[in-house]
Amino acid sequence: MQKLGLSIGGSQKQNVVKAPMPGLVLSVMVEPGQVVSKGDPLLILEAMKMENVIKAIGDGTVKSVAVEKGAAVEKGHLLLEME
């Protein structure tokens, strides 16, 4: 569980969103400066013929988006930064 990052407590703020698996970015739904709430969709990542919606794990503002539509990413690749 710790290797997957699932043991992070709710009190710890995550400022970066990384790819949980290798895949292809199908859609980016946010832009820098946009305010998001917990559970809001950030982007769609296609992996193994399945579309995975990457959602915000907390409230915040998108600081920067490091990928664009059509980009191939590896596991752990930086997708976006939050503040």
C-alpha positions in Angstrom: 0.0 0.0 0.0 2.8 2.4 0.8 4.5 1.8 -2.6 1.3 2.9 -4.3 1.0 6.1 -2.2 -2.2 5.0 -0.7 -1.0 5.4 2.9 -0.9 9.2 2.7 -3.0 10.7 5.4 -5.7 13.3 4.9 -3.8 15.9 6.7 -0.9 15.8 4.3 -1.3 18.2 1.3 -0.3 16.9 -2.1 1.0 19.7 -4.4 1.8 17.5 -7.4 -0.3 15.1 -9.4 1.7 12.3 -11.0 0.6 9.6 -13.5 -0.4 6.5 -11.5 0.4 4.3 -14.5 1.8 4.6 -18.0 -0.7 5.9 -20.6 -1.9 8.5 -23.1 -3.4 11.8 -22.0 -6.8 12.0 -23.8 -8.0 15.2 -22.3 -6.9 18.0 -20.0 -9.9 19.6 -18.2 -8.1 22.3 -16.2 -5.8 25.2 -16.9 -3.4 27.2 -14.7 -5.1 29.5 -12.3 -8.3 27.4 -12.2 -9.7 26.7 -8.7 -10.7 23.0 -8.2 -12.5 21.2 -5.4 -11.9 17.7 -4.1 -13.2 15.2 -6.6 -13.2 17.5 -9.6 -11.9 15.8 -12.8 -8.4 17.1 -13.8 -7.6 15.0 -16.8 -8.3 11.7 -18.6 -5.5 9.1 -18.9 -6.0 6.1 -21.2 -4.2 3.0 -20.0 -4.7 -0.6 -21.3 -7.7 0.5 -23.4 -9.4 2.0 -20.3 -10.1 5.7 -19.7 -9.1 6.7 -16.2 -10.3 10.0 -14.8 -7.7 11.6 -12.6 -9.5 13.7 -9.9 -8.4 16.3 -7.5 -7.6 14.9 -4.1 -8.3 18.2 -2.3 -9.3 21.8 -2.8 -6.7 24.1 -4.4 -5.6 26.1 -7.4 -3.9 24.6 -10.5 -0.4 26.1 -10.6 0.8 24.6 -13.8 -0.1 21.8 -16.3 2.9 19.8 -17.4 1.2 17.7 -20.1 -1.0 18.3 -23.1 -3.6 16.3 -25.0 -2.0 13.4 -26.9 1.1 13.1 -24.7 2.4 9.7 -23.7 3.4 9.5 -20.0 5.2 6.9 -17.9 4.2 6.0 -14.3 5.3 8.8 -12.0 5.4 11.4 -14.7 4.4 14.9 -13.5 1.0 15.8 -14.8 0.3 19.0 -13.0 1.1 21.1 -9.9 -1.4 22.5 -7.4 -1.1 25.3 -4.8 
